[in-house]
Amino acid sequence: MHLADLIAGVNRKIEQALEGPLKAHGVSLEQYRVFKALAARSGIPMGDLAAQVFVDSPTLTKIIDKM
């Protein structure tokens, strides 16, 4: 098994563990990532925020519009 496969598997497990509790509060995993990034660095430009949460700018706009 390759390292990338192991990392992807761990990432899936973490996402699965987070999704239930977040959903109970009406927050998606993507919104959580945005909240977490903004808590770490308030006032971050949208382009930098998109890169930090691993989405493109139009997708980030949609996530934020839902917030």
C-alpha positions in Angstrom: 0.0 0.0 0.0 1.3 3.4 -0.9 1.6 6.3 1.6 -0.9 8.4 -0.4 -3.5 5.6 0.0 -2.9 5.4 3.8 -3.3 9.2 4.1 -6.5 9.2 2.1 -7.8 6.4 4.3 -7.1 8.3 7.5 -8.6 11.4 6.0 -11.8 9.5 5.2 -12.0 8.1 8.8 -11.5 11.6 10.3 -14.2 13.1 8.0 -16.6 10.3 8.9 -16.0 10.9 12.6 -16.7 14.6 12.2 -19.7 14.5 9.9 -22.2 13.2 12.5 -21.5 15.7 15.2 -21.3 18.6 12.8 -24.5 17.6 11.1 -26.3 17.7 14.4 -25.4 21.4 14.6 -26.4 22.1 11.0 -22.8 22.5 9.9 -21.2 20.8 6.9 -17.6 19.5 6.9 -16.7 22.2 4.3 -18.2 24.9 6.5 -16.3 23.6 9.5 -13.0 23.8 7.5 -13.8 27.4 6.7 -14.7 28.2 10.4 -11.5 26.6 11.5 -9.3 28.5 9.0 -11.0 31.8 9.9 -10.5 31.1 13.6 -6.8 30.6 12.9 -6.4 33.7 10.7 -9.2 36.2 10.8 -9.4 38.5 7.8 -7.7 36.1 5.4 -8.3 37.0 1.7 -10.8 34.7 -0.1 -8.1 33.3 -2.5 -5.9 32.3 0.4 -8.8 30.9 2.3 -9.9 28.8 -0.7 -6.4 27.4 -1.0 -6.2 26.7 2.8 -9.5 24.7 2.7 -8.6 22.9 -0.6 -11.5 24.3 -2.7 -11.6 26.7 -5.7 -12.9 30.2 -5.3 -16.4 29.6 -6.7 -16.8 26.6 -4.4 -15.7 28.7 -1.4 -18.2 31.4 -2.4 -21.0 28.8 -2.4 -19.9 27.4 1.0 -19.9 30.9 2.5 -23.3 31.8 1.0 -24.8 28.8 2.8 -23.3 30.1 6.1 
